[in-house]
Amino acid sequence: MEIEILHIADCPNWREAGARVAAALRDLRAQDVPVRFTLVTTPDEAGRVAFAGSPTILVDGTDAFPSDGLTKDLACRIYRVGGRFAGTPSLADLRGVLMERMTSRSE
């Protein structure tokens, strides 16, 4: 499994997203899975990757939380967490997505 977090410099949420991904991987006993951080610096670069705002969490190249929100705008992303808006997915949501991806890979 490969995890990549796409982010912009001005978004404060990418570090927290990285910490939550690391915690979810630890909880799933998969802490050996590397997490790569990629700084998106231009609209053209955002258009070449699966960028849906910062942070976008990709698992094996696919958005962990798919939306219709692909963008070339260098902007922060908003997630729905428990009926409200947040700058990162919850730890529980990340755990669920990663467990699902790990299970589907082993079948």
C-alpha positions as CSV (number, residue, x, y, z in Angstrom):
1,M,0.0,0.0,0.0
2,E,1.2,3.5,-0.8
3,I,-0.1,6.6,0.9
4,E,0.5,10.1,-0.4
5,I,-0.8,13.3,1.2
6,L,-1.1,16.2,-1.3
7,H,-1.0,19.6,0.3
8,I,-0.3,23.3,-0.2
9,A,2.1,25.4,1.9
10,D,-0.7,27.7,3.3
11,C,-3.0,24.9,4.5
12,P,-2.5,24.2,8.2
13,N,-4.3,20.9,8.1
14,W,-1.8,18.7,6.2
15,R,0.3,18.0,9.3
16,E,-2.7,16.9,11.3
17,A,-3.8,14.7,8.5
18,G,-0.4,13.1,8.4
19,A,-0.5,12.5,12.2
20,R,-4.0,10.9,11.9
21,V,-2.9,8.7,9.0
22,A,0.1,7.5,11.1
23,A,-2.1,6.9,14.1
24,A,-4.6,4.9,12.0
25,L,-1.8,2.8,10.5
26,R,-0.4,2.1,14.0
27,D,-3.9,1.1,15.1
28,L,-4.1,-1.3,12.2
29,R,-0.6,-2.7,12.9
30,A,0.6,-1.3,9.5
31,Q,3.0,1.3,10.7
32,D,5.6,0.1,8.2
33,V,3.5,1.6,5.4
34,P,5.3,4.7,4.2
35,V,3.4,8.0,4.0
36,R,4.7,10.5,1.4
37,F,4.0,14.2,1.5
38,T,3.8,16.1,-1.8
39,L,3.7,19.9,-1.9
40,V,1.5,21.2,-4.7
41,T,2.7,24.6,-5.7
42,T,1.0,25.6,-8.9
43,P,-2.5,25.2,-10.5
44,D,-0.9,23.3,-13.4
45,E,0.6,20.8,-10.9
46,A,-2.8,20.5,-9.1
47,G,-4.4,19.6,-12.4
48,R,-1.9,16.8,-13.1
49,V,-2.5,15.0,-9.8
50,A,-5.8,13.9,-8.1
51,F,-5.9,17.1,-6.1
52,A,-9.2,17.9,-4.4
53,G,-7.8,20.5,-2.0
54,S,-5.3,20.4,0.8
55,P,-4.9,17.8,2.3
56,T,-5.9,15.2,-0.3
57,I,-5.1,11.7,1.0
58,L,-4.3,9.2,-1.7
59,V,-4.2,5.4,-1.1
60,D,-2.5,3.6,-4.0
61,G,-3.1,6.7,-6.1
62,T,-6.8,7.0,-5.4
63,D,-8.5,9.6,-3.2
64,A,-9.3,7.9,0.1
65,F,-12.4,10.2,0.4
66,P,-13.6,10.5,-3.2
67,S,-15.6,13.6,-4.2
68,D,-16.5,15.5,-7.2
69,G,-14.2,18.2,-6.0
70,L,-11.0,17.8,-8.1
71,T,-9.6,21.3,-8.5
72,K,-6.7,23.3,-9.8
73,D,-7.3,25.8,-7.0
74,L,-4.6,25.9,-4.4
75,A,-7.1,25.8,-1.5
76,C,-7.8,23.9,1.7
77,R,-10.1,21.0,1.5
78,I,-13.2,20.5,3.7
79,Y,-14.3,17.1,5.0
80,R,-17.7,16.1,6.5
81,V,-17.1,14.5,9.9
82,G,-20.0,13.5,12.0
83,G,-22.4,15.9,10.4
84,R,-20.0,18.9,10.6
85,F,-17.2,20.3,8.5
86,A,-13.5,19.7,9.4
87,G,-10.1,20.3,7.9
88,T,-9.1,16.6,8.1
89,P,-11.0,13.3,8.2
90,S,-11.5,11.8,11.6
91,L,-9.2,9.1,12.9
92,A,-12.1,6.6,12.8
93,D,-12.9,7.4,9.2
94,L,-9.2,7.0,8.2
95,R,-9.0,3.7,10.1
96,G,-12.1,2.5,8.2
97,V,-10.9,3.5,4.8
98,L,-7.4,2.0,5.4
99,M,-8.8,-1.2,6.8
100,E,-11.1,-1.5,3.8
101,R,-8.3,-1.0,1.3
102,M,-6.0,-3.5,3.2
103,T,-8.8,-6.1,3.2
104,S,-9.5,-5.7,-0.5
105,R,-5.8,-6.0,-1.3
106,S,-5.6,-9.3,0.5
107,E,-8.6,-11.0,-1.2
